[in-house]
Amino acid sequence: MERAGLDTISGRKAPRARVLLIAGRPGYGRTALAEQLARQVAHRYRDGVLRARLSEPDGTPVPTERTARELLTALGVPTPAGADEDELGQTVREALADRRVLLLLDDAVAADQVDALLPDTPQCLVVAVSGGPLTGIADVRPCTLGGLDTKAALELLNRYTGSVRITVDPSAAERLVEECAGQPAALVLAGGWLAAHPQAAVADLAKQLRTAGGEGTPLARVFRLSYAALPGAAQRMLRLLSLAPAGLVDPHTASALAGCSLETARAALDDATALGFLRGAGSPGPQYEVPGCLQPLLRTLAENQDRPAELQLARARMLERTVRLLQSCRATTETDSPQAREKLAALPRALRFPSPRAAEEWLRSRQPALLACARLAVADGELDTLARRLMAALVRAMVAHFGTQAAAPELYGIHRLVLDIAERRELPREQAAALLNLADLDAQTGRTAQALARYRTALDAARAANDPYATGRATESVGGAHQELGDYDRAADWYGRALALRLARDERADAARLYGRIATVHTYAGRYGEAQRNWRAAIAAHRRNGDVAAHARALSELARVQEYAGRPEESLHTCHEAVEWARRAEDARLQAALRIRLADTLERLGDPAAARLHRGVAERMLGEGRQENQSAPRQDANAYEIRGTSSED
């Protein structure tokens, strides 16, 4: 860290952050060393330490897009839903440009994963953990790990056995270290075995490892010995933990996988942690992590000793338990709903949350595992029904606790997974719903052209499914996309098609709203005559529907168009009528806006006294409205929903 880099030696300013590489095989303490380094030097980096894992437990590289989102979330920087890898990587570099952080990137598979996230400032430090060299990154400083020396290895064993058992037979302890090749993960398992067998001497374990022989690494030999000493139920649970999403386990996950009670699962997880098979995940609540070096060993055991049907049943139990927890998590927010309270009371006590805050904390802490669970369920391909229920419940819980806007980046990924299942299973109704949700998020983040393409594809899927709701929504959304792109002729045409669908189904409220949308695009295009005709149609429709507030708003828009068309007297008359309807609707804010418009019109017509009167009334109304808004609780309108799934969820 302290040595001058190549740029400094050559007299140039360092263009990017320095990269320190900790290289070694899994199980040799490379992540532990990186974390220890981060703790020791964290005080030098005022903006803190950022962490990201660049590969899945099975070794699959994590997409840079997902890693960049995690880093931006940790920085508190909003990320647009659906942004691609290049855009998010650039956003990360921009966010770090004026910060001084230590970036710890664990389990890097390739150099391009690290290079895409490198800060463009020498004020930051990157510590990368990998199994080999990161060729392609300039001036990377490597540190290659092997086994611990004998003294350090004995200190590690002391934590489990106590110093007496090491001191009485130091040569046996040294032989044990040699059998473990000084590998920390093997020494931890050896220490756990000795702690579980207090009557056994260190020499006994060293002898067993030496005589057992067999193929594999020292870690594999110690693992087989420790695993063989476990009861059958504990062995089975350990094997099934290899199915845990992202290698993260909590008591509910373990209970569902093994098909045992929650108390039994808690005790088994604590025992496995004491033996070195698991480690604490460092997050709120009882959560554990399966070490990456043990994942392949456990997975091989599961494949060899458990039938495929048993593994599939364990996955199904885990997904079902997760769905029920998510339903309970969402139901805690619906305190005013008798149906939600009844459904919550019907759940077992172990699946209930004591408060909405506790439910939100659980959802936030388990979010990485829940998203990984959804990805694994979709990739599995054999449990698509459960996967669809899981994603529906996950979307509803996230929207209920975080709000639609805050959860939009994660929702985008979930909707893409729903689309994958819908296309694979040829489910046009769900395909249309997923495409509509994705297109809505694209439109909100300014990718209107991409949203338009998805709306059109959603329309085709909705027609194939004979789904009138999705067909109408897609048709109207195509018009909205054309309007956003400034193509008012096409927008009016598509709104007209949507209007015809609503009228054919006698959906009067939607038809009235669409008259207004058609009038709006005609106004933008300068066709004031067509705009007035459609606003009058909307006014008549709202009057027939008995929607007083919508009637008043439509009148106010008609007055605006009349003013644009150069008819101030007609606009004044319509404004007076709109004020009367707004008064009947008890919409003070609309009344104030209309009185301001009246004041502007009266000034242009040469009546400043009446204009001042209306403006004063409007200001009093707006002042009273602000006081009411400050005292009223804020509510978040959440509209996202995966349609086409069971209403029971």
Number of C-alpha atoms within 10 A of each C-alpha: 9 4 8 9 17 14 13 11 10 9 8 10 12 15 11 17 19 24 25 19 24 24 23 20 16 18 21 21 19 26 21 12 14 20 16 12 13 20 11 10 11 15 13 14 16 11 16 15 20 17 16 19 17 25 20 15 22 14 14 10 16 17 12 20 17 18 23 24 24 18 20 21 12 13 15 10 13 13 20 19 21 21 17 12 17 13 13 24 24 17 19 24 19 14 16 21 17 14 17 20 23 24 23 23 24 21 25 24 20 18 16 15 19 21 15 18 22 23 28 19 19 16 19 23 22 24 24 28 29 24 18 17 20 24 11 11 15 14 13 19 18 17 14 14 16 17 18 19 13 17 10 14 23 23 14 17 25 16 13 21 22 15 13 10 19 20 13 12 13 15 13 20 23 20 18 27 26 18 22 27 20 23 25 25 23 25 27 24 24 29 26 23 25 23 18 18 13 11 8 13 16 24 19 13 23 22 14 14 20 15 9 13 10 11 8 8 14 21 26 17 21 25 21 14 18 20 20 11 13 16 9 11 11 18 17 18 21 26 23 24 25 25 25 22 22 21 21 25 25 20 22 23 25 26 24 23 30 25 16 14 13 17 12 14 23 17 12 19 27 17 16 21 17 19 23 22 22 23 18 15 17 10 10 11 13 15 19 21 19 25 20 18 18 19 18 15 16 22 18 13 16 23 13 10 11 14 11 12 9 13 18 16 17 22 25 19 19 23 24 17 19 22 23 19 24 26 25 24 31 26 24 24 19 15 11 9 11 10 12 18 16 11 13 21 12 10 14 9 10 9 17 20 19 10 11 18 14 14 22 21 15 17 22 15 14 19 15 14 18 23 20 18 23 24 17 17 24 21 15 13 13 12 16 18 13 19 27 25 21 25 27 24 25 26 22 25 24 23 23 21 21 17 18 20 18 15 16 23 19 18 27 22 18 23 23 17 21 25 22 16 21 20 13 12 13 13 16 22 22 26 28 31 28 27 25 27 24 27 30 21 23 22 19 15 15 12 16 21 16 14 25 25 15 24 28 19 17 30 26 18 24 26 17 14 17 13 16 14 12 23 24 21 18 30 22 25 26 26 29 24 25 22 22 17 13 14 15 21 14 17 25 25 16 23 27 20 16 24 25 15 20 20 14 11 11 11 12 17 18 17 24 27 19 25 24 25 25 25 29 25 27 22 20 13 15 14 15 22 15 16 26 23 15 22 28 19 19 27 25 15 21 23 16 14 14 12 14 20 20 22 23 29 22 24 26 27 23 29 29 21 25 21 18 14 16 11 13 20 15 13 25 22 12 21 25 18 17 26 24 14 22 25 16 12 17 13 17 17 17 23 27 23 18 28 24 21 23 25 24 18 20 20 15 12 13 10 13 15 12 14 21 16 13 20 21 16 14 23 15 11 17 18 11 13 15 12 10 11 10 9 8 9 7 8 7 11 11 13 10 17 17 21 16 17 17 10 6 6 13
